[in-house]
Amino acid sequence: MKLKKQLLLQKMGKVFVAYDNENSTLYEFNEVGFFILEKIKQGLSKEQVIKIITEEFGVKKEKARSDCTNFIKKIKKLGLVN
Amino acid sequence: MQSKNRPKTYYLDLAGFNLKVEFAKGKLTLLNNLSYQYLQKFYIQRFYKLNHQKKRVDFEIKIVPESNQTYAIERLNKKYFFLNYEIDFDRKIAWLYSSSLASINFLFKEVLSFLLDKNGLLLHCSSVIDGKNKLFIFLGKSGSGKTTTANLLAKEGFRKFSDDSLVAKKENGRWFYYSPPYIEKEEPPLSISAKDANFYFIEKSSNTTVQKMKNTPSIIKAIMKQIWTRKGNVSENVLKNILNLVSNNNFYKLKIRRDGNNLAKKIYET
């Protein structure tokens, strides 16, 4: 799983955005979504991301797995990861 | 020829950046001399001499008699402009020869955009400043009335700050704004700056109204359409600068009646 090369990630306070230079599109995310994108950018696998979310955000593993799977499905549909 | 006695190196203040302009040795052609005359005529008041050498040089432009490269840039009106200079931004050196005034302006814009990547933005906007140094910046699509708005306010005692673009620069954690240090719509550079500004996204309407914008992502999206970047790409720094600018300033939606009735009053209500 790799983040699209042209995608830039940036945060400021409570604003989390990604900008796709290929089609000049700005996406807004919540803190967890942005966290997942950052981890994908760092080259982590889905299982590694789920493990970190469980630890960092204090959620149950099954909940983290379900949310993470849904989120990845959405960003794949948007073409932000391949 | 008068040019025989001219200094070979100048230092130019480009929106707070120190730009070294050097005329290389070589055969003095008519076109080479024209570059000098243009710079002298339109930028002389912004030149200062070698005693400022201790100040860090941010960028160097060397004017040379000949070059092998030309660049074509497509403009909005579908016309092509061929620019006759070579750029090597990694080495912070640009080479320029036999330039037209338009080419010098393009070059300064490119250099500024390069220098601003770390801590600033080149915005596509018009702006006016009042007697208390408060800056009012008007953003919007082409044809939305940016110039008209600035002209209407100029008739009411505001001073025009910029017509088509503006430099926003972060210095020591604060945003400062510089009038464009190049010719815009045949107006020579003004060399003025401000540190207190409000931003207005304008649109034509039957009534003049102003409303504060609260949705940060929509402001970011709107600002992204109003920035000028080299090659049209947004870098991580530029995106960071946009987020910082948006989170540290006030943005408004300004609907303007054609005759500008109540315009000055409305912007002071913000």
Boltz contact constraints between the chains, C-beta under 6 A:
constraints:
  - contact:
      token1: [A, 8]
      token2: [B, 236]
      max_distance: 6.0
  - contact:
      token1: [A, 8]
      token2: [B, 239]
      max_distance: 6.0
  - contact:
      token1: [A, 10]
      token2: [B, 239]
      max_distance: 6.0
  - contact:
      token1: [A, 10]
      token2: [B, 240]
      max_distance: 6.0
  - contact:
      token1: [A, 10]
      token2: [B, 243]
      max_distance: 6.0
  - contact:
      token1: [A, 12]
      token2: [B, 243]
      max_distance: 6.0
  - contact:
      token1: [A, 12]
      token2: [B, 247]
      max_distance: 6.0
  - contact:
      token1: [A, 13]
      token2: [B, 247]
      max_distance: 6.0
  - contact:
      token1: [A, 15]
      token2: [B, 216]
      max_distance: 6.0
  - contact:
      token1: [A, 19]
      token2: [B, 234]
      max_distance: 6.0
  - contact:
      token1: [A, 19]
      token2: [B, 239]
      max_distance: 6.0
  - contact:
      token1: [A, 21]
      token2: [B, 233]
      max_distance: 6.0
  - contact:
      token1: [A, 21]
      token2: [B, 234]
      max_distance: 6.0
  - contact:
      token1: [A, 26]
      token2: [B, 221]
      max_distance: 6.0
  - contact:
      token1: [A, 28]
      token2: [B, 217]
      max_distance: 6.0
